[in-house]
């Protein structure tokens, strides 16, 4: 049989497969297992762990709030004359042992669950940027509530972005309570995927809880399947608690929210300049928060979030795009796997201001390291530019391809007798001499290969004839199309109207593609 005949048969088989997509498994999926990369040796892990336990037991942290002091000292801790709260080794180890491993983050619709157990990897937005790079002009400007809603809508449409973490601070909302409420609603209306936000003041927790209870159809329904996590930076490094943040943490846990426990010291400024020292301090600070969270509620859905950052020591400015940040996040994720805790990492913080080579190299390096080390939730993995100072809406569309490719590398080689295909090799070598028309090839086209939406694989001639567009230009076109057409409707009109009767929602129904 000729190669031409084989190709014609191949096209026929390809059409058959395309007509029966249900027979094909996807090449990537939420929760593909990572954890194979190990930046730390077993001995190094033990050294870090021992230093963490020693710091917590002998140095402890300052500025603990009264309720924390009461809970920790009742559990065996010590409050010293110089007002530092010490965490005994046995208490910390008990906390790690008994912490929940079965944390699931729910969406507002079934089928969007994020299982944070084991080394399952999921990709998330993030940032809290004060500005955006305008879709039309590329100019940097203040972010708005509409920008935040648009970011959520875009992430809702991206299959490789599994979770939406509030990425933009709405600079057009000036009252803090209104900012928190409208941030929550813009995120929850923009995507049915799980959402994470911060809360500015402890007294605002109740309002955010009531908003979520109403959307869920009641407090009991929300507590059963909470679709919003509260992110809490409970420390002001080095080794010092943030008092209002601790109050927010305590109230959020009691209201039924999952919580992210975050330490984000900056190497050379608020944590040691060495990668090992910065890592150790972040782990200690995060575990201190976990001890408190579990003393508030032993069943808390707590996510371990050591997220140390790196500074350019020449200027003191944060720089998230270097190899130091990438390896630091890989090591932090590995420590999360060592403790077997649901773990979140920060990666993808490019210092680039546009969609150039620096942008792609820095993002891919950091996200890959955290993901391959087994971080369960990689935040800031998409959309961010300029060291977290700005969001690019079209970057979500570009990064969706990058994340799909990274997830495919995490999936790995999958060596089995069937995948090796020795019989297929023998059959081809004794027959047609190529694999183009073989069913083994066509049966793996969709299940084994990730095909990018924007990545250009055409010939130079075809690319030039189509206008020689950069990936940024192509992404902007796709982003415009999505923002003109994708208006999620998981929050019903009746619920939306009822929410507006109880809360001062600034995002208009017209902004949400609704009438009235």
Steps between C-alpha positions, in 0.01 A plus 500: 500500500636846412551782746238700309242225547594478867450874544158486334398221735643702787280795412196274502591363842569852626148604399357198680681601819393862465137389471527301823681730743358321803729206424808715557643601835655851519877549494490709820255545783462679836690319772757315293754367751835675534761477771776325306737795512696525824721809537580398859679178592353293786778628726425861406130447572586371847727799561226745401241316706723493809575871467128575464407304813784658695406855398138449596596346834775739607436830317131487419312798362407839643171696486265210564142600579338405834284218361806345335705528818221331697459214251869432446599519867209272592642252248849512654651817355677772694453877498831656604579814696616666179158427347591224262277196454694174494368188329626173652627238260238245603217745429634584155551134409152414630357779285675371189392142569135580566444773239251417228633342184158474335449868418279553194431845357153511345370701209153644473415218258563128528803366319734784595634347821870550576644209699807624687606161631827328416705670231210598273586822315257780411562838337365831627502870435599740775676822569296783650655739248421873523506541124434343162663521161217628283378249243479756220792735566735287709543797734519441875204645692307455824295183526121521533219278624403429140859393429477251787170360374647470150804315639270254675300446181813427302626250757156340500546428129856364528508123553852496645429769761322306771453760773452878511691696760413870515752652262416872490434759769211714379640852535161651413347369826620714789319368807668187639182311586353579160829395342498161673132430425523607139827314450334183626194544282691595185710184539206273585286640217785480251579132549337189640845366590623522859597853602751632755503855636652699786291691756623842607363522855384231747159663536434449128511120523135479602385701196700282259361191672141625465559572131628145445217346703246682284661390173522141626136494607572500871775472758473123527541458124809721494661325796445164330665612175676835549588661167712785637829487691632781717871567450671623816854633526505435873859613552705815448844343459737443661333271757230747599124457480263746327244560772201604289573220255486248786160637599386468138632145489315399814170651384533352149553151642196536726291619203579182306755628250799297384812704573839547340773557759760717329849615592656722235825639634742656253849353492760753604238735646253321729655155480860378470675569171587133458247274332529243778447762771206663326341158448547400864351820639196476269434139599520589871268798466247303298497208744437743787188613319392142445532424873270792580251415224461143625460614859215726385339207314667157470300438182610818324569471127844661522743539212873519579636807320869574545551756223838664558599759242830623362641853478755639258764582760640777282180702534293332773210461257307175479593289201302186436643394168842365591631153557519570872121545524442189292719271711365653822145414398604153395657444842196644683272264307729209582474584871124495464527150355734400785233602751226362272295817540273666241750750363488817293794675335557830325653476152475674165598846629677625192673835521425561130263779394389347172456162330861453402770236542570607858131458580481145369833382640445628853142378529562155362807444717333590831165331437670184378719477810212539746275264306759227452582522871135417570337826608126439516403855404741716302381859530610798290554243226322711240413854405761685707774732375745753642575329833128477592438869430282439198257257340475440128162357400639352181774334707241263646435373148871466424575334832220248457714341227811514716321335792364225276850422381637502855224267617591268215860484620379420851294213364827348392605216273268228636710195420283192457518204263207646308661843473837357395320315225770245413245304296407814307867574428549146369183515292596830337860398435387180328228681308452858380810642664325802655239574766297763312198284429518265794208494744748516789593850382145623453381352826750718688454828314267652758587306810879542492555837334410849616423737214536873579223742413732790414844345452580540131628183329446609141771549242662846478325556166155423641571719802611793283199467270278525809655829606811390696318545829679464830346283769404820682297623203329163459424488871346847497264395222395190692461701820274754331283219365468338844422825680228575245341158527578315823268612780466218754144447623551267794364768734137522398322827432285446808805451721681796345201729563462373856870559570470856372211560739720408797841627390630807319616324183676747271545272199193573289278233351586644159868442577405136562319469167158501668189705442367756745 
